[in-house]
Amino acid sequence: MAKKFTTTLSDLASGVHKDYDSQVYCEKCLDDPLLECLLIITKLHHSPRTADELIAGLPLVNNKLTPELFVRATKRANLDSKIVYRSIKRIPSLVLPVILVLEDNQACILEQIDLKTNQAKIIQPIADEHTSTSTH
């Protein structure tokens, strides 16, 4: 499951998110935010994969993908990825959606960014079976 919502760029940079909309994307909830984001991305690209297909044989750390292992897992989904360190405001819209690695081993998908309004639309995996909707 994943939550889809709009947040300000400053809130996104600080890790604070305000709910916008919730939609179900993952068929099972995992305790691996990078893997959950990759599962969502494969669905967004109309080429869904299973978690087992993406991580089979990879040397997971504490049963989770690291950013380096994530790059290897994306190749299994026929996607290209690389680790890039930059501010949110310097992410070109042409490369969206992208996966952001957040503090506390969390991750989210940045779908859209609007520098004029200082807003971003993100999808964040959640381990909750309930779907809720709220606007802020």
C-alpha positions as CSV (number, residue, x, y, z in Angstrom):
1,M,0.0,0.0,0.0
2,A,1.1,3.5,-0.6
3,K,0.0,7.0,0.2
4,K,-0.1,9.6,-2.5
5,F,-0.1,13.3,-1.5
6,T,1.2,16.8,-2.0
7,T,3.7,18.4,0.3
8,T,5.8,21.5,0.3
9,L,9.4,21.2,-0.8
10,S,10.7,22.4,2.6
11,D,8.5,19.8,4.4
12,L,9.7,17.1,2.0
13,A,13.3,18.1,2.7
14,S,12.7,17.9,6.4
15,G,10.8,14.6,6.2
16,V,7.4,16.0,7.2
17,H,4.6,15.0,4.9
18,K,0.9,16.0,4.8
19,D,-1.5,13.4,3.5
20,Y,-3.2,14.1,0.2
21,D,-4.6,10.8,-1.2
22,S,-4.1,7.1,-0.6
23,Q,-4.1,4.4,-3.2
24,V,-3.1,0.7,-3.0
25,Y,-0.1,-0.2,-5.2
26,C,1.8,-3.0,-3.5
27,E,0.2,-6.5,-3.3
28,K,2.0,-7.1,0.0
29,C,3.4,-4.8,2.7
30,L,7.1,-5.2,3.2
31,D,9.4,-3.7,5.8
32,D,11.7,-2.4,3.0
33,P,10.8,1.1,1.8
34,L,13.3,1.0,-1.2
35,L,11.8,-2.3,-2.4
36,E,8.3,-1.0,-1.9
37,C,9.1,2.1,-4.0
38,L,10.6,-0.1,-6.7
39,L,7.5,-2.2,-6.8
40,I,5.4,0.9,-7.2
41,I,7.7,2.2,-10.0
42,T,7.4,-1.0,-11.9
43,K,3.6,-0.6,-11.8
44,L,3.8,3.0,-12.9
45,H,5.9,1.9,-15.8
46,H,3.3,-0.8,-16.7
47,S,5.8,-3.6,-16.1
48,P,4.9,-4.9,-12.6
49,R,7.3,-7.3,-10.9
50,T,7.2,-9.3,-7.7
51,A,9.5,-8.6,-4.8
52,D,11.0,-12.1,-5.2
53,E,11.9,-11.3,-8.9
54,L,13.7,-8.1,-7.8
55,I,15.7,-9.3,-4.8
56,A,16.3,-13.0,-5.4
57,G,20.0,-13.8,-4.7
58,L,20.9,-10.2,-3.7
59,P,22.9,-9.9,-0.4
60,L,20.3,-7.9,1.5
61,V,21.4,-6.1,4.6
62,N,19.0,-6.8,7.5
63,N,16.6,-8.2,4.9
64,K,16.5,-4.9,3.1
65,L,17.8,-3.3,0.0
66,T,20.6,-0.7,0.4
67,P,20.8,2.1,-2.2
68,E,23.6,0.2,-3.9
69,L,21.6,-3.0,-4.0
70,F,18.6,-1.0,-5.3
71,V,20.6,-0.1,-8.4
72,R,21.1,-3.9,-9.0
73,A,17.4,-4.6,-8.4
74,T,16.3,-2.0,-10.9
75,K,18.2,-3.7,-13.7
76,R,16.1,-6.8,-13.0
77,A,13.0,-4.6,-13.8
78,N,14.7,-3.3,-17.0
79,L,15.0,0.1,-15.4
80,D,18.1,2.3,-15.2
81,S,19.0,4.0,-11.9
82,K,22.0,5.6,-10.2
83,I,22.6,7.2,-6.9
84,V,22.7,11.0,-7.1
85,Y,23.1,13.4,-4.2
86,R,21.4,16.8,-4.8
87,S,18.9,19.1,-3.4
88,I,15.2,18.6,-4.2
89,K,15.1,21.9,-6.1
90,R,17.9,20.7,-8.4
91,I,16.0,17.6,-9.6
92,P,15.0,18.1,-13.2
93,S,11.4,17.3,-14.0
94,L,12.5,15.3,-17.0
95,V,13.8,12.5,-14.8
96,L,10.6,12.2,-12.7
97,P,9.5,10.0,-11.1
98,V,12.5,9.4,-8.9
99,I,13.0,7.6,-5.6
100,L,14.2,9.8,-2.7
101,V,16.1,8.1,0.2
102,L,14.9,9.9,3.3
103,E,16.2,9.9,6.9
104,D,15.6,6.8,9.2
105,N,16.0,4.4,6.2
106,Q,12.7,5.6,4.6
107,A,12.0,6.3,1.0
108,C,9.4,7.9,-1.2
109,I,8.7,8.5,-4.9
110,L,8.8,12.1,-6.1
111,E,6.2,12.3,-8.9
112,Q,6.0,16.0,-9.6
113,I,7.7,19.2,-8.4
114,D,6.5,22.8,-8.8
115,L,9.1,25.3,-7.9
116,K,6.7,28.2,-8.4
117,T,4.3,27.0,-5.8
118,N,7.0,25.2,-3.7
119,Q,4.9,22.0,-3.9
120,A,5.8,18.4,-4.6
121,K,3.6,15.3,-5.3
122,I,4.9,12.2,-3.7
123,I,4.0,8.6,-3.2
124,Q,5.1,7.1,0.1
125,P,4.9,3.4,0.9
126,I,3.1,2.6,4.1
127,A,2.6,-0.7,6.0
128,D,-1.0,0.0,6.8
129,E,-4.0,-1.9,5.4
130,H,-6.4,1.1,5.6
131,T,-7.0,3.6,2.9
132,S,-7.7,7.2,3.9
133,T,-8.2,10.5,2.1
134,S,-7.5,13.9,3.4
135,T,-6.5,17.3,2.0
136,H,-4.2,20.0,3.3
